[in-house]
């Protein structure tokens, strides 16, 4: 499902869920709030039409994802998506920059960052965990 066009050339894409294969070694419910959510995407990203990063919740959770793309010049506004997901379900969040923004990213790839924040709240207990990650880009 696609969101509305934003003035800075980004499209807010809905948080997508992918069913994890049975026995894929996804985390089990932890005893502390620090174990609720973890990132699966590591390393640098590529400046494509759809930039995707993934994470997983250890328990049934309500998730709020904030994605902020930082480029030289005026920064586009942050994108915020929300959804509820089952334990062990792989969740993908995406950002869709338009062509001029992708070209600006490629022109100075070393200065571009994608700052992400994932806040997960356990539906059963109300505990919450916030994880942050900053992604760099590669050609």
Backbone as numpy.savetxt, mean C-alpha at the origin, in Angstrom:
# Nx Ny Nz CAx CAy CAz Cx Cy Cz
-11.91 -1.94 -8.83 -12.76 -0.78 -8.83 -11.86 0.45 -8.83
-12.15 1.42 -9.65 -11.32 2.62 -9.75 -11.97 3.76 -8.98
-11.12 4.61 -8.44 -11.58 5.77 -7.71 -11.66 6.98 -8.61
-11.76 8.15 -8.00 -11.89 9.37 -8.78 -10.53 9.93 -9.16
-10.49 10.72 -10.21 -9.26 11.36 -10.65 -8.90 12.47 -9.67
-7.64 12.58 -9.33 -7.17 13.62 -8.44 -6.45 14.68 -9.26
-6.39 15.89 -8.74 -5.86 17.01 -9.51 -4.39 16.86 -9.86
-3.64 16.10 -9.11 -2.20 16.00 -9.35 -1.83 14.88 -10.31
-2.78 14.26 -10.93 -2.46 13.25 -11.92 -2.40 11.83 -11.40
-3.01 11.56 -10.26 -3.06 10.20 -9.72 -4.49 9.72 -9.71
-4.67 8.44 -9.82 -5.98 7.82 -9.66 -5.94 6.99 -8.40
-6.91 7.17 -7.55 -6.99 6.37 -6.33 -7.58 5.03 -6.69
-6.83 3.98 -6.50 -7.31 2.63 -6.78 -7.73 1.97 -5.48
-8.74 1.18 -5.54 -9.23 0.51 -4.35 -8.21 -0.51 -3.86
-8.27 -0.78 -2.57 -7.41 -1.81 -2.00 -7.95 -3.15 -2.50
-7.08 -3.95 -3.10 -7.47 -5.22 -3.67 -7.05 -6.36 -2.77
-7.84 -7.39 -2.71 -7.49 -8.55 -1.90 -7.27 -9.75 -2.80
-6.25 -10.51 -2.53 -5.96 -11.73 -3.25 -5.99 -12.87 -2.24
-6.70 -13.92 -2.56 -6.78 -15.06 -1.64 -5.42 -15.74 -1.58
-4.96 -15.98 -0.39 -3.68 -16.66 -0.20 -3.88 -18.16 -0.38
-2.95 -18.84 -1.03 -3.07 -20.28 -1.17 -3.04 -20.95 0.20
-3.75 -22.04 0.33 -3.80 -22.76 1.61 -2.41 -23.22 2.00
-2.05 -22.99 3.24 -0.76 -23.41 3.75 0.40 -22.62 3.18
0.17 -21.37 2.82 1.22 -20.55 2.22 2.16 -19.97 3.26
2.02 -20.37 4.50 2.93 -19.89 5.54 2.63 -18.48 5.98
1.40 -18.04 5.84 1.03 -16.70 6.29 1.04 -16.67 7.81
1.23 -15.50 8.41 1.35 -15.41 9.85 0.07 -15.81 10.57
0.23 -16.36 11.74 -0.89 -16.70 12.59 -1.16 -15.53 13.53
-2.31 -15.56 14.19 -2.68 -14.48 15.11 -1.62 -14.38 16.20
-1.11 -13.18 16.40 -0.08 -12.94 17.40 -0.67 -12.54 18.73
0.20 -12.40 19.72 -0.26 -12.02 21.04 -0.19 -10.53 21.27
0.52 -9.80 20.42 0.61 -8.37 20.61 0.11 -7.64 19.37
-0.20 -6.37 19.55 -0.69 -5.56 18.44 0.39 -5.34 17.39
1.66 -5.48 17.73 2.75 -5.27 16.78 2.79 -6.33 15.70
2.09 -7.44 15.89 2.11 -8.53 14.93 0.90 -8.53 13.99
0.07 -7.50 14.01 -1.16 -7.50 13.23 -0.93 -7.43 11.73
-0.01 -6.61 11.28 0.19 -6.40 9.85 1.67 -6.38 9.52
2.01 -6.89 8.31 3.39 -6.81 7.86 3.41 -6.68 6.34
4.42 -5.98 5.85 4.60 -5.78 4.41 5.16 -7.04 3.78
4.74 -7.33 2.55 5.28 -8.43 1.78 6.20 -7.93 0.67
5.96 -6.72 0.17 6.76 -6.16 -0.91 8.04 -5.56 -0.34
9.16 -5.98 -0.88 10.46 -5.49 -0.43 11.22 -4.93 -1.63
12.21 -4.11 -1.35 13.06 -3.59 -2.42 12.48 -2.39 -3.12
13.04 -2.11 -4.30 12.62 -0.95 -5.08 11.46 -1.32 -6.01
10.66 -0.31 -6.34 9.53 -0.48 -7.24 9.86 0.11 -8.61
9.08 -0.22 -9.61 9.23 0.34 -10.95 8.11 1.35 -11.20
8.42 2.47 -11.87 7.38 3.48 -12.16 6.51 3.06 -13.34
5.52 2.22 -13.10 4.63 1.71 -14.13 3.29 2.44 -14.08
2.35 1.97 -14.92 1.00 2.53 -14.91 0.32 2.28 -13.57
0.56 1.11 -13.00 0.00 0.78 -11.69 1.15 0.31 -10.81
1.39 1.06 -9.73 2.44 0.73 -8.77 1.76 -0.01 -7.62
2.16 -1.25 -7.38 1.48 -2.10 -6.40 2.46 -2.52 -5.31
1.98 -2.48 -4.06 2.72 -3.08 -2.94 1.73 -3.91 -2.14
2.25 -4.96 -1.48 1.38 -5.92 -0.80 1.73 -6.04 0.68
0.72 -6.42 1.45 0.88 -6.66 2.88 -0.15 -7.69 3.31
-0.04 -8.17 4.54 -0.94 -9.20 5.05 -1.25 -8.93 6.51
-2.48 -9.26 6.92 -2.90 -9.16 8.33 -2.87 -10.54 8.96
-2.49 -10.61 10.22 -2.43 -11.88 10.93 -3.80 -12.33 11.43
-4.72 -11.40 11.62 -6.07 -11.69 12.11 -7.07 -10.94 11.24
-8.36 -11.20 11.43 -9.38 -10.43 10.72 -9.21 -8.96 11.12
-9.09 -8.09 10.11 -8.76 -6.71 10.45 -9.42 -5.71 9.52
-9.55 -4.51 10.03 -9.99 -3.33 9.27 -8.71 -2.58 8.92
-8.48 -2.29 7.65 -7.22 -1.70 7.19 -7.46 -0.34 6.57
-6.60 0.62 6.92 -6.56 1.92 6.27 -5.17 2.10 5.70
-5.09 2.34 4.38 -3.82 2.46 3.67 -3.68 3.89 3.16
-2.53 4.51 3.45 -2.23 5.84 2.93 -0.99 5.73 2.05
-1.09 6.22 0.82 0.03 6.20 -0.13 0.32 7.64 -0.55
1.57 8.07 -0.36 1.97 9.44 -0.69 3.17 9.38 -1.62
3.00 9.85 -2.85 4.06 9.87 -3.84 4.78 11.21 -3.77
6.10 11.18 -3.58 6.89 12.40 -3.50 7.78 12.50 -4.74
7.60 13.57 -5.50 8.39 13.84 -6.70 8.91 15.27 -6.61
9.88 15.61 -7.48 10.35 16.98 -7.52 9.22 17.88 -8.00
9.12 19.04 -7.40 8.04 19.95 -7.75 6.88 19.74 -6.79
5.68 20.13 -7.20 4.53 19.96 -6.30 4.18 18.49 -6.13
4.05 18.07 -4.87 3.72 16.68 -4.58 2.23 16.44 -4.78
1.87 15.30 -5.37 0.46 14.92 -5.48 -0.11 14.66 -4.08
-1.42 14.80 -3.92 -2.03 14.54 -2.60 -1.94 13.05 -2.24
-2.04 12.76 -0.96 -2.01 11.37 -0.49 -3.30 10.67 -0.88
-3.19 9.37 -1.15 -4.34 8.54 -1.45 -4.65 7.67 -0.24
-5.92 7.59 0.14 -6.32 6.83 1.31 -7.39 5.82 0.90
-7.18 4.55 1.24 -8.12 3.46 0.95 -8.39 2.69 2.24
-9.60 2.14 2.35 -10.00 1.40 3.55 -10.73 0.13 3.15
-10.59 -0.91 3.97 -11.32 -2.16 3.73 -11.16 -3.12 4.89
-12.01 -4.13 4.94 -11.94 -5.18 5.96 -11.51 -6.48 5.28
-10.60 -7.21 5.92 -10.03 -8.40 5.31 -9.89 -9.52 6.32
-9.88 -10.75 5.81 -9.74 -11.94 6.64 -8.27 -12.18 6.99
-8.05 -12.97 8.00 -6.70 -13.31 8.43 -5.97 -14.06 7.33
-4.69 -13.70 7.10 -3.86 -14.38 6.13 -4.13 -14.02 4.69
-5.05 -13.12 4.43 -5.38 -12.71 3.07 -4.35 -11.69 2.59
-3.76 -11.92 1.42 -2.78 -10.99 0.87 -3.53 -9.79 0.30
-3.13 -8.60 0.72 -3.81 -7.37 0.33 -2.84 -6.55 -0.52
-3.33 -6.04 -1.64 -2.51 -5.22 -2.52 -3.09 -3.83 -2.60
-2.26 -2.84 -2.39 -2.66 -1.44 -2.55 -1.94 -0.91 -3.78
-2.61 -0.05 -4.54 -1.98 0.44 -5.76 -2.16 1.94 -5.93
-1.23 2.52 -6.67 -1.25 3.93 -7.04 -1.10 3.97 -8.55
-1.91 4.79 -9.22 -1.86 4.87 -10.68 -1.52 6.29 -11.13
-0.23 6.60 -11.32 0.13 7.93 -11.82 -0.19 8.04 -13.31
-0.57 9.24 -13.75 -0.83 9.42 -15.18 0.50 9.53 -15.93
0.45 9.59 -17.26 1.67 9.54 -18.07 2.63 10.70 -17.79
2.16 11.96 -17.70 3.11 13.05 -17.39 3.80 12.87 -16.03
3.06 12.36 -15.06 3.66 12.13 -13.74 4.68 10.98 -13.81
4.37 9.92 -14.55 5.34 8.83 -14.74 6.60 9.32 -15.44
6.43 10.18 -16.44 7.59 10.74 -17.14 8.43 11.60 -16.21
7.78 12.38 -15.34 8.51 13.19 -14.36 9.25 12.29 -13.38
8.65 11.17 -13.02 9.30 10.22 -12.12 10.55 9.63 -12.77
10.42 9.25 -14.05 11.54 8.64 -14.76 12.67 9.63 -15.02
12.32 10.92 -15.15 13.33 11.94 -15.41 14.29 12.10 -14.23
13.80 11.94 -13.02 14.65 12.05 -11.83 14.28 10.93 -10.86
14.57 9.71 -11.26 14.16 8.52 -10.53 14.75 8.45 -9.12
15.92 9.03 -8.92 16.57 8.98 -7.61 15.89 9.84 -6.55
15.11 10.83 -6.98 14.46 11.74 -6.03 13.03 11.33 -5.69
12.51 10.31 -6.35 11.11 9.90 -6.16 11.00 8.89 -5.03
9.97 9.06 -4.20 9.68 8.14 -3.09 8.18 7.88 -3.02
7.82 6.69 -2.59 6.44 6.36 -2.28 6.39 6.05 -0.79
5.79 6.96 -0.02 5.68 6.76 1.42 4.33 6.13 1.71
4.35 4.99 2.40 3.12 4.26 2.68 2.94 4.07 4.18
1.68 4.06 4.58 1.32 3.77 5.96 0.15 2.80 5.93
0.27 1.70 6.67 -0.80 0.71 6.78 -1.20 0.64 8.25
-2.46 0.96 8.51 -2.98 0.87 9.88 -4.02 -0.24 9.90
-3.75 -1.26 10.70 -4.66 -2.40 10.82 -5.24 -2.43 12.23
-6.55 -2.63 12.31 -7.24 -2.75 13.60 -7.90 -4.11 13.67
-7.58 -4.87 14.72 -8.16 -6.19 14.93 -9.66 -6.02 15.17
-10.48 -6.67 14.35 -11.93 -6.53 14.45 -12.44 -7.10 15.78
-11.81 -8.16 16.27 -12.28 -8.81 17.50 -11.92 -8.06 18.78
-10.67 -7.58 18.87 -10.21 -6.99 20.13 -10.07 -5.47 20.09
-9.99 -4.89 18.91 -9.82 -3.44 18.81 -8.37 -2.99 18.86
-7.42 -3.93 18.99 -6.00 -3.56 18.98 -5.63 -3.04 17.60
-4.67 -2.12 17.56 -4.26 -1.61 16.25 -2.74 -1.62 16.12
-2.29 -1.67 14.88 -0.87 -1.68 14.55 -0.70 -0.80 13.32
0.28 0.08 13.35 0.59 0.93 12.21 2.00 0.64 11.75
2.14 0.28 10.49 3.46 0.05 9.89 3.66 1.06 8.78
4.90 1.55 8.66 5.24 2.52 7.63 6.41 1.99 6.83
6.41 2.31 5.53 7.51 1.93 4.68 7.64 2.97 3.58
8.88 3.32 3.25 9.16 4.22 2.14 9.86 3.42 1.05
9.26 3.45 -0.13 9.80 2.72 -1.28 10.53 3.70 -2.18
11.66 3.26 -2.72 12.37 3.99 -3.74 12.05 3.32 -5.07
12.48 3.93 -6.16 12.19 3.41 -7.49 13.44 3.09 -8.25
13.33 2.15 -9.18 14.44 1.78 -10.06 13.98 1.87 -11.50
14.94 2.00 -12.39 14.60 2.10 -13.82 14.23 0.76 -14.37
